[in-house]
């Protein structure tokens, strides 16, 4: 395919617009799927209090919030029911009797794991786009 010099700028602009739209879609899709995976994993691995009738209340409280704009996508996985416990469970704390409750890290390891997965998945999709175009 040949392009006239007078059409070069229009063709480059068209190509870049298509590229941006496709990458934006990949970012949105990957962010949605990763957020769902993070939520499911946190529900699965969160500490459970077997001595309480509320048992899985903390583990079942993980929700996803979304924020998007033209050039921005944000997914936040948070605990809607027991948000005040996240820090205490993740980092440990002193109990009422003056003893220490050991940390049960579950949020940071999950975040690190899925941040890497998000980056790799997006890189794969960008490479796939380049090979098709």
C-alpha positions as CSV (number, residue, x, y, z in Angstrom):
1,X,0.0,0.0,0.0
2,X,1.4,3.4,-0.9
3,X,0.5,6.7,0.8
4,X,0.8,10.1,-0.8
5,X,3.0,12.5,1.1
6,X,0.0,14.8,1.6
7,X,-1.9,11.9,3.3
8,X,0.9,10.8,5.6
9,X,-0.1,12.9,8.6
10,X,-3.7,11.8,8.4
11,X,-2.6,8.1,8.2
12,X,-0.3,8.4,11.2
13,X,-3.0,10.2,13.2
14,X,-5.5,7.5,12.3
15,X,-3.1,4.7,13.2
16,X,-2.3,6.3,16.6
17,X,-6.0,6.9,17.4
18,X,-6.8,3.2,16.6
19,X,-3.8,2.1,18.7
20,X,-4.9,4.2,21.7
21,X,-8.5,3.0,21.5
22,X,-7.4,-0.6,21.4
23,X,-4.9,-0.3,24.2
24,X,-7.5,1.6,26.3
25,X,-9.9,-1.3,25.8
26,X,-7.2,-3.8,26.8
27,X,-6.5,-1.8,30.0
28,X,-10.2,-1.7,30.9
29,X,-10.6,-5.4,30.3
30,X,-7.5,-6.4,32.2
31,X,-8.3,-4.1,35.1
32,X,-11.8,-5.6,35.3
33,X,-10.6,-9.2,35.3
34,X,-7.7,-8.6,37.6
35,X,-10.0,-6.8,40.2
36,X,-12.3,-9.8,40.1
37,X,-9.4,-12.2,40.6
38,X,-8.1,-10.1,43.5
39,X,-11.5,-10.0,45.2
40,X,-11.9,-13.8,44.8
41,X,-8.5,-14.5,46.2
42,X,-8.9,-12.2,49.2
43,X,-12.2,-13.8,50.0
44,X,-10.5,-17.2,49.8
45,X,-7.4,-16.4,51.8
46,X,-8.6,-13.9,54.4
47,X,-8.3,-14.9,58.0
48,X,-11.5,-16.4,59.5
49,X,-12.4,-16.1,63.1
50,X,-13.7,-19.5,64.1
51,X,-14.4,-18.4,67.7
52,X,-17.1,-15.9,66.6
53,X,-20.5,-16.3,65.1
54,X,-19.4,-13.7,62.5
55,X,-16.7,-16.1,61.3
56,X,-16.4,-15.3,57.6
57,X,-17.8,-11.8,57.8
58,X,-14.4,-10.2,57.2
59,X,-13.5,-12.6,54.4
60,X,-16.9,-12.1,52.6
61,X,-16.7,-8.3,52.8
62,X,-14.3,-7.7,49.9
63,X,-15.9,-5.5,47.2
64,X,-14.7,-3.6,44.1
65,X,-15.2,0.1,43.4
66,X,-14.6,1.6,39.9
67,X,-13.6,5.0,38.6
68,X,-13.1,5.8,35.0
69,X,-12.7,8.8,32.8
70,X,-11.4,9.3,29.2
71,X,-7.8,8.6,30.1
72,X,-8.1,7.0,33.5
73,X,-9.2,3.6,34.9
74,X,-9.1,2.7,38.6
75,X,-10.3,-0.4,40.4
76,X,-10.1,-0.6,44.1
77,X,-10.7,-3.8,46.1
78,X,-11.6,-2.9,49.6
79,X,-13.3,-4.5,52.6
80,X,-16.8,-3.0,53.0
81,X,-17.8,-4.8,56.2
82,X,-14.7,-4.7,58.4
83,X,-12.4,-2.1,56.8
84,X,-11.0,-1.3,60.3
85,X,-9.6,-4.8,60.6
86,X,-7.5,-4.8,57.4
87,X,-4.5,-3.0,59.0
88,X,-4.7,-5.0,62.3
89,X,-4.8,-8.3,60.5
90,X,-2.2,-7.4,57.9
91,X,0.4,-6.0,60.3
92,X,-0.5,-7.5,63.7
93,X,-1.5,-5.7,66.9
94,X,-1.6,-5.7,70.6
95,X,-4.6,-7.4,72.2
96,X,-6.7,-6.2,75.1
97,X,-4.7,-8.3,77.6
98,X,-1.4,-6.7,76.5
99,X,-0.3,-9.6,74.4
100,X,0.5,-9.5,70.7
101,X,-1.5,-10.9,67.9
102,X,0.7,-11.9,65.0
103,X,0.3,-10.4,61.5
104,X,-1.6,-12.4,58.9
105,X,-0.4,-10.8,55.7
106,X,-2.9,-11.4,53.0
107,X,-3.5,-8.0,51.3
108,X,0.0,-7.0,50.3
109,X,1.0,-10.4,48.9
110,X,-2.1,-10.5,46.8
111,X,-1.6,-6.9,45.6
112,X,2.0,-7.7,44.6
113,X,1.0,-10.9,42.8
114,X,-1.8,-9.3,40.7
115,X,0.1,-6.1,40.0
116,X,2.7,-8.2,38.2
117,X,0.0,-10.3,36.5
118,X,-1.7,-7.1,35.3
119,X,1.6,-5.8,33.8
120,X,2.4,-9.1,32.1
121,X,-1.1,-9.4,30.7
122,X,-1.1,-5.9,29.3
123,X,2.3,-6.3,27.8
124,X,1.1,-9.5,26.1
125,X,-1.9,-7.7,24.7
126,X,0.2,-4.9,23.4
127,X,2.6,-7.3,21.7
128,X,-0.4,-9.2,20.2
129,X,-1.8,-5.9,18.8
130,X,1.6,-5.1,17.2
131,X,1.8,-8.5,15.6
132,X,-1.6,-8.1,14.1
133,X,-1.0,-4.6,12.7
